[in-house]
Amino acid sequence: MRHFLTLRDLSAEEIHRLLRRAAELKALHYEGALHQPLQGRVLGMLFEKSSTRTRVAFEAGMAQLGGHAIFLSPRDTQLGRGEPVEDTARVLSSMVDAVMIRTYGHDQLERFADRSSVPVINGLSDLWHPCQILADLQTFEAHRGSIVDRRVAWVGDGNNMCNSWIEAAGLLGFDLRLAIPPGYRPDPDVIALGGHRVQLFDDPYQAADGVDLVTTDVWASMGQESEQGSRLEAFRTFCVTEGVMEQAGPDALFMHCLPAHRGEEVEALVLEGAQSLVWEEAENRLHAQKALLEFLILEH
């Protein structure tokens, strides 16, 4: 049995294999081919944080693979009334074939996985967002080939998405240039996971110079709404503008995991521009997660 709590739960070869499989599943989907290896299988989904792409991708993915997904919010379970995570893990994992959790504290995921008898998937936590990275990598490679030895610029907050990009750089071997204001950078232990592949910059133009991909996320994530004002001030020069994309070059791509705040972390003209892949990136959550579900449920 395998869990997928961070990208490091997979080897580099397993990640490449998943990306190839995601591309195959996308092609099958567009061909209208029926592919249902998960008939009779059930995915339990626990959501503490709201979601659009994560929920729809996992529900639609299980349906397309022939299985079924059960959505559970804190209001729908005894977790909302104080039942220990470990107790819920024992019970829920005895009734389903895998569990996806979208939560605040990453420690909740680790505690659940420790007592679960089926694979546990991190649908998002305060520290990591590995499912999104799979979709991002799939999207990049569909347009530019292997990401190995390429250059990526991250502009904005040192949040869970940034952490997972750092993991990916260390595992897969590409250069990651982080443009993040002081005080909002990732934990040094997280940065260390990227090794020599990670560089820090104070200016987004310097970070984006000649890169193959520029990517970003909102400045205030869920649970940080009270910091919105201070973050707007701290990040005001860290917007992905047309100028930043010009610095990257005409062949550079742009990504954003969405939802996006136009005029804050990215200009509307960039989000909707020719270099942007955000809508394909969002769709690829479906195909990347289908590949992940096959891998965890059928092979481990």
C-alpha positions in Angstrom: 0.0 0.0 0.0 1.2 3.5 -0.9 0.1 7.0 0.2 0.5 10.2 -1.8 0.9 12.9 0.8 3.8 14.7 -0.8 5.5 14.4 -4.2 8.4 12.6 -2.4 6.1 9.6 -1.9 7.0 8.8 -5.5 10.3 8.2 -7.2 11.3 10.3 -10.2 10.6 7.4 -12.5 7.2 6.8 -11.0 6.4 10.5 -11.5 7.5 10.3 -15.2 5.4 7.1 -15.5 2.3 8.8 -14.0 2.7 11.8 -16.4 2.9 9.4 -19.4 -0.2 7.6 -18.2 -2.1 10.8 -17.6 -1.4 11.8 -21.3 -2.6 8.3 -22.4 -5.8 8.7 -20.3 -6.5 12.1 -21.7 -6.1 10.7 -25.3 -8.5 7.9 -24.4 -11.0 10.4 -23.0 -10.9 12.5 -26.2 -11.4 9.4 -28.3 -14.5 8.6 -26.3 -13.1 5.2 -25.3 -14.6 3.4 -22.4 -11.9 2.6 -19.8 -13.3 1.4 -16.4 -10.7 -0.5 -14.4 -12.1 0.8 -11.1 -15.5 -0.8 -11.3 -16.8 -1.5 -7.9 -14.1 0.7 -6.3 -15.0 3.6 -4.0 -13.1 6.8 -3.1 -13.9 8.5 0.1 -13.3 12.3 0.0 -12.9 14.4 3.1 -13.1 18.2 2.6 -12.2 20.7 5.3 -11.4 23.3 2.6 -13.8 24.3 -0.2 -12.9 23.2 -3.7 -13.8 23.3 -7.4 -11.1 21.6 -9.4 -10.1 19.0 -6.7 -13.6 17.8 -6.0 -14.8 17.7 -9.6 -11.6 16.1 -10.9 -11.7 13.3 -8.3 -15.5 12.7 -8.6 -15.5 12.8 -12.4 -12.3 10.8 -12.5 -13.7 8.0 -10.4 -16.9 7.9 -12.5 -15.0 7.8 -15.8 -12.9 4.9 -14.4 -16.0 3.0 -13.4 -15.9 3.7 -9.7 -17.7 6.0 -7.3 -16.7 8.9 -5.0 -18.3 9.9 -1.7 -18.1 13.6 -0.7 -17.8 14.2 3.0 -17.5 17.6 4.7 -16.9 18.1 8.5 -20.7 18.6 8.8 -21.2 15.1 7.3 -18.9 13.2 9.6 -18.1 12.7 13.3 -14.8 14.6 12.7 -16.9 17.8 12.9 -18.1 16.7 16.4 -14.6 15.9 17.7 -14.0 12.3 16.8 -10.3 11.6 16.7 -8.7 11.5 13.2 -7.3 8.1 14.0 -10.7 6.6 14.7 -12.2 8.0 11.5 -9.3 6.6 9.6 -9.8 3.1 10.9 -13.6 3.2 10.1 -13.6 4.9 6.8 -10.6 3.0 5.3 -12.5 -0.3 6.2 -15.3 0.7 3.8 -13.6 2.4 0.8 -10.6 1.7 -1.5 -8.8 5.0 -1.1 -9.3 8.3 0.7 -8.6 11.8 -0.6 -8.3 14.5 2.1 -8.3 18.3 1.5 -7.4 19.9 4.8 -5.6 22.7 6.7 -3.0 21.0 8.8 -0.7 18.5 7.1 -0.3 16.7 10.4 -4.0 15.7 10.1 -3.1 13.9 6.8 -0.2 12.1 8.4 -2.2 11.0 11.4 -5.0 9.7 9.1 -2.6 7.9 6.9 -0.8 6.3 9.8 -4.0 4.4 10.8 -5.5 4.0 7.3 -5.7 0.5 5.7 -6.0 2.0 2.2 -4.1 4.7 0.2 -4.5 8.3 1.3 -4.1 11.1 -1.1 -3.3 14.7 -0.3 -5.9 16.9 -2.1 -4.3 19.9 -0.5 -2.8 20.8 2.9 -1.2 23.9 4.4 2.3 22.5 3.4 1.9 20.7 0.1 -0.3 20.4 -3.0 1.2 17.5 -4.9 -1.9 16.7 -7.1 -1.7 20.1 -8.6 2.0 19.7 -9.5 1.2 16.5 -11.4 -1.3 18.4 -13.6 1.2 21.3 -14.0 4.0 18.9 -15.1 1.6 17.1 -17.5 0.6 20.4 -19.0 4.2 21.7 -19.4 5.4 18.4 -21.0 2.5 18.3 -23.5 3.8 21.6 -24.9 7.6 21.6 -24.3 8.6 18.0 -23.7 10.5 16.9 -20.6 10.9 19.4 -17.8 14.3 17.9 -16.9 17.0 20.7 -17.0 14.4 23.4 -17.9 14.0 26.7 -16.0 10.9 27.6 -14.0 10.1 30.9 -12.2 7.8 31.0 -9.2 6.5 34.5 -8.4 4.6 35.3 -5.2 4.0 33.6 -1.9 6.1 30.8 -0.5 3.0 28.7 0.0 2.0 25.0 -0.4 2.2 25.3 -4.2 5.7 26.8 -4.0 6.7 24.0 -1.6 5.6 21.3 -4.1 7.4 23.0 -6.9 10.6 22.9 -4.8 10.0 19.2 -4.2 9.6 18.7 -8.0 12.7 20.6 -8.8 14.8 18.4 -6.5 13.2 15.2 -7.6 13.1 15.7 -11.4 16.1 18.0 -11.9 15.0 21.4 -13.2 16.0 24.8 -12.1 13.5 26.7 -10.0 13.9 30.5 -9.5 11.8 31.9 -6.6 10.8 35.5 -6.5 9.3 35.9 -3.0 9.5 38.9 -0.7 11.4 38.4 2.6 9.2 37.2 5.3 7.1 35.0 3.0 9.7 32.6 1.8 9.4 28.8 2.4 10.9 27.2 5.4 14.7 26.6 4.9 14.2 22.9 5.3 11.8 22.9 2.4 14.1 25.0 0.2 16.9 22.5 1.0 14.8 19.8 -0.7 15.5 21.4 -4.0 19.3 21.5 -3.4 21.3 23.5 -5.9 18.3 23.6 -8.3 16.6 26.4 -6.2 17.6 30.0 -6.3 16.0 33.0 -4.4 15.4 36.4 -5.9 13.9 39.7 -4.6 12.7 40.8 -8.1 10.4 38.9 -10.4 12.0 40.3 -13.5 15.4 38.8 -12.5 13.8 35.4 -11.6 11.9 35.3 -14.9 14.8 36.1 -17.1 15.0 33.5 -19.9 12.8 30.9 -18.1 10.6 28.3 -19.9 7.7 28.7 -17.4 6.4 31.4 -15.1 3.9 30.3 -12.5 2.1 31.8 -9.5 -0.7 31.6 -7.1 -2.9 33.9 -5.0 -1.2 36.0 -2.4 -3.6 35.0 0.5 -4.6 31.4 0.6 -7.7 30.0 2.3 -7.4 30.7 6.0 -5.2 33.8 5.5 -8.1 36.2 4.7 -7.3 38.3 7.8 -3.8 39.0 6.3 -5.2 40.2 2.9 -4.3 43.9 3.5 -0.8 43.3 4.7 -0.1 40.8 1.9 -1.4 43.2 -0.8 1.2 45.7 0.3 4.0 43.1 0.7 3.4 41.5 -2.7 2.4 44.6 -4.8 5.6 44.4 -6.9 5.4 40.6 -7.3 2.6 40.5 -9.9 3.2 38.5 -13.1 2.8 41.3 -15.7 3.3 41.4 -19.4 6.7 42.9 -18.7 7.6 39.9 -16.6 6.5 37.5 -19.4 8.5 39.6 -21.9 11.5 39.1 -19.7 10.9 35.4 -19.8 10.7 35.4 -23.6 8.2 34.7 -26.3 8.4 30.9 -25.9 7.8 31.0 -22.1 4.6 29.5 -20.8 2.4 30.8 -17.9 0.5 28.8 -15.4 -1.7 29.4 -12.3 -3.4 26.7 -10.3 -6.6 28.9 -10.0 -8.7 30.6 -8.7 -6.9 33.8 -9.9 -7.2 37.3 -8.7 -6.7 39.4 -11.8 -4.8 42.5 -11.1 -3.1 41.1 -8.0 -0.8 38.1 -8.6 -1.3 38.2 -12.4 -2.5 40.7 -14.9 -5.7 39.8 -16.8 -3.8 40.2 -20.1 -1.3 37.5 -19.0 -3.9 35.1 -17.6 -5.9 35.3 -20.9 -2.9 35.7 -23.2 -1.4 33.4 -25.7 1.3 32.2 -23.4 -1.2 31.1 -20.7 -2.1 27.4 -20.3 -4.3 27.8 -17.2 -7.4 26.3 -18.6 -5.7 23.3 -20.0 -3.8 23.0 -16.7 -7.1 23.0 -14.8 -8.5 20.3 -17.0 -5.4 18.2 -16.6 -6.2 17.8 -12.9 -8.8 15.2 -14.1 -6.3 13.2 -16.2 -3.4 13.3 -13.7 -5.6 12.3 -10.8 -7.1 9.4 -12.8 -3.5 8.2 -13.4 -2.8 8.5 -9.7 -6.0 6.6 -8.7 -5.1 3.8 -11.1 -1.6 3.6 -9.6 -2.6 3.7 -6.0 -5.7 1.5 -6.1 -4.7 -1.1 -8.7 -1.0 -1.5 -8.2 -0.4 -0.8 -4.5 
